[in-house]
Amino acid sequence: MCLGVPGKIVARYEVDGLPMGKIDFGGTVREACLAYVPEAGVGDYTVIHVGFAISRLSEEEAQATLEMLREIIQLEEEIGPADGAL
């Protein structure tokens, strides 16, 4: 399963000609490549997958997704992790 997580761009810069950014995931800041979303700027929300911003989304969409992820984490804490069987 692949997971893209929404984060907010808090800084934008270039490294060796590639657009890069610092992305805030609710207090945890990581670096990501912004080449796939060249129009994204500081303050925008993006979906990050394996170190790449793959799409922009609204703050409302980002907050809704983050809330759903929090609920999944809370549920896992209450009932235990899934055994991986599908």
N, C-alpha and C positions, 0 to 999 in steps of 0.2 A: 504494500500500500504506500502511496506517495502522499505527502502532506505539505501543503503550502500554508504558511502562517502569515497573517497580516502584521505589518509593522509600519511605523511612521518614520519617514526620512527626516533626520535631524541635521544632517550635513551632507553636502555634495561636493565632489572633487574629482580629479583625474589621476590615474596611475598608469603610466606607460600608454597614454592615449585612450584608456578605457574610462568611461564614466563610472564612478564608484560612489557609494554613500554609506553613512553611518545610519543604521536602522534601529529604532527603539521598539522593543517588544515588551512594553509595559515595565520598563525599568532595566531590562537587559539590553545592552547595545552591542550590535554586531555589524560587521562590514558586509556589504553585498554589491555585486556588479549591477549597474543600472542600464547596461547596453540595450536590453530588450524593451525598456520603457524610457526612451530618451527625453520624452516630454515631462517626466516626473521631476518634481522639484522639492525643496525643503518644505515640510508641512504636509506633503501628500502621503497617502497610505498606499502601500503596495503589498502584493502577495509575494513572499519570498520562498523559494524552493531551492535547496542545496546551494545557497549562496548567490542566487540570481533573482532579481526582481522580475517577475513574469507578467504582471498586470497591475494596473492601478485600480483602486476602488474607493468608494466614498467613505467618509469617516463612519457613517451609519452602518454600512456593510461590514467594515472592519470591526466595529464594536460588537455587532451581532455575532460575528464569527468568533471573536475572542470570548464572548460570553458562553457560546456553545462549547468551546474548548474547555473553559473553566468547569462547566457542568459535567463534561465527560471525565475530567480529572477527579472531581468531587465524587461522582458515581463510582469510579474505580477505587477510590479510597474507602467508600462505604461497603462495597461488595467484593473487593479484591480484583486483581487483574484477570483479564480473559485468558483462557488456557491456549489460545491460538487456533483452536479447532473451528473451522468454518464449514 
